[in-house]
């Protein structure tokens, strides 16, 4: 499996604290030197390991925001 390189440019916020110190975070990340995108996933305490997540462009994140604003929670 190829090495995946990433750089967390900015932490937007922590959504929840998970087992063993992991947290679900929304960050802005550059993957493999590409343009930065919004990224939502689980991270180990020192960001040395990560879980599966989703990566969104700014336009996709705006669309998701609009969809979430439409639903009643």
URRAMO-V988739 format. One record per residue. N is the residue number from 1. RES is the residue in three letters. PSI is psi in radians with two decimals (none if undefined). D_LAST is the distance of its C-alpha to the last C-alpha in Angstrom with 1 decimal. Layout:
N:RES:PSI:D_LAST
N:RES:PSI:D_LAST
//
This chain:
1:UNK:2.36:40.3
2:UNK:2.61:40.5
3:UNK:2.33:39.5
4:UNK:2.13:36.2
5:UNK:2.42:36.6
6:UNK:2.67:33.7
7:UNK:2.06:33.5
8:UNK:1.94:30.5
9:UNK:-0.64:30.9
10:UNK:2.40:28.1
11:UNK:2.05:25.3
12:UNK:-0.80:22.2
13:UNK:2.79:20.4
14:UNK:2.17:19.8
15:UNK:-0.70:16.3
16:UNK:2.72:17.6
17:UNK:2.32:21.0
18:UNK:-3.12:22.1
19:UNK:2.62:25.2
20:UNK:0.49:28.6
21:UNK:-0.05:27.5
22:UNK:2.74:25.7
23:UNK:2.60:22.6
24:UNK:2.11:19.9
25:UNK:2.60:20.7
26:UNK:2.06:20.2
27:UNK:2.89:23.8
28:UNK:2.12:26.1
29:UNK:2.48:28.7
30:UNK:2.11:31.9
31:UNK:2.18:32.7
32:UNK:0.69:36.4
33:UNK:0.10:37.4
34:UNK:3.07:35.3
35:UNK:2.54:33.2
36:UNK:2.55:30.3
37:UNK:2.88:26.7
38:UNK:2.43:23.3
39:UNK:2.25:22.9
40:UNK:2.02:20.1
41:UNK:2.98:21.8
42:UNK:2.44:23.0
43:UNK:2.50:26.2
44:UNK:2.86:28.9
45:UNK:-0.71:29.8
46:UNK:0.31:32.5
47:UNK:0.46:30.9
48:UNK:-0.36:33.8
49:UNK:2.70:31.7
50:UNK:2.72:28.4
51:UNK:-3.10:26.2
52:UNK:2.62:24.9
53:UNK:-2.95:22.5
54:UNK:2.56:21.8
55:UNK:2.29:23.6
56:UNK:2.49:22.6
57:UNK:2.97:24.7
58:UNK:-0.70:23.6
59:UNK:-0.71:23.1
60:UNK:-0.68:21.0
61:UNK:-0.68:18.7
62:UNK:-0.73:18.5
63:UNK:-0.74:17.6
64:UNK:-0.74:14.8
65:UNK:-0.80:13.6
66:UNK:-0.73:13.9
67:UNK:-0.79:12.0
68:UNK:-0.61:9.0
69:UNK:-0.37:9.4
70:UNK:-0.38:9.6
71:UNK:2.64:6.3
72:UNK:2.13:3.8
73:UNK:none:0.0
//
